[in-house]
Amino acid sequence: MQVGFIGLGNVGGKLAGSLLRNGYALSVYDLDASLVTGFVTRGAASGTGPAQLMRDCDVVITCLPSPAACEDVVLAMLPEVTSGKIWMEMSTTDAVEVAKLAKLVKASGGAAVECPVSGGCHRADTGNISIFAGCDRATFDKVLPLLTTLGRRVLHTGDIGTASTLKVMTNYLATANLLTVCEALVTMKAAGLDLATTYEAIKISSGTSFVHETESQMILNGCRDINFTMDLVKKDIGLFQDIAERHDVPLEISPLMVSIFEDGIARYGDRAQSDDIIRRLEDATGLSITAPGFPAEMVDDEPEEPGYEVKPPRG
């Protein structure tokens, strides 16, 4: 199987690396030529653009920063879509938009899969990330070997649109957890508690979470570098708010979260790291929320293992 990969950024580059590391014939393309060069030196082929990749590959995977960028790439690929070709979208994007583009691909005879990932860049780097896949079951079965190379746990969520909807929901929950972790750490510091002890207290308690066990370490180190920026957080939680509004759900916490990140972007810039949102509370209190002994980079300590399909319980 010849695989094309478009979008070699923080997440996409690591996902593409898993394919290359596991022996797939891989062609890559990115607007940043230096990223392509890095893959070519490791054995990948250099693509000349979306149309060429779709013409020469069986599957083309995209991992792009916005719905608009995704649309541009798919429209460029569309003239080369024929029967048997598969487009796989791994970004966090709007369910309505991905469904619209999937319809165009299917009308040209191809198949489409939306397969956003969750678990952080460090797990994308080791092939241990989780993947949601929205598509018909027959297409899912065709791409499952690819998905279980890219990730550890793969969930078939239903038709196109379901995976993007669930992924936006999980990012909303992660962001809510990040904000509460920030408030907890600052409050404990103000109350005179040792922050390393505070970290461990949360970690071994009912208050722990994936976000705490990863992002709190980046906060306490002071690097605040989780490879995810405030503009992307605002995009994702805004998509979740859009879903709620379309379905007349009167959310209360979600609009507050959006306003907090709008304020963070106004203060620190849209490309500031998402964990830097704690600076709003540091600025307000004059406290520094750092502690020695925490790493400056998240590294996945799980060994790479073959992935598998996660199957929901059925009554």
Buried (B, 14 or more C-beta within 10 A) or exposed (E): EBBBBBBBBBBBBBBBBBBBBBEBBBBBBBEEEEBBBBBEEEEBBEBEEBBBBBBBBBBBBBBBBBBEBBBEBBEBBBEBBEEEBBBBBBBBBBBBBBBBBBEBBBEBEBBBBBBBBBBBBBBBBBBBBBBBBBBBEEBBEBBBEBBBBBBBBBBBBBEBBBBBBBBBBBBBBBBBBBBBBBEBBBBBBEEEEEBEEBBEBBBEEEEBBBBBEBBBBBBBBBBBBBBBBBBBBBBBBBBBBBBBEEEEEEBEEBBEBBEBBEEBBEBBEBEBBBBBBBBBBBEEEEBEBBBEEBEEEBEBEEEBEEBEBEEEEEE
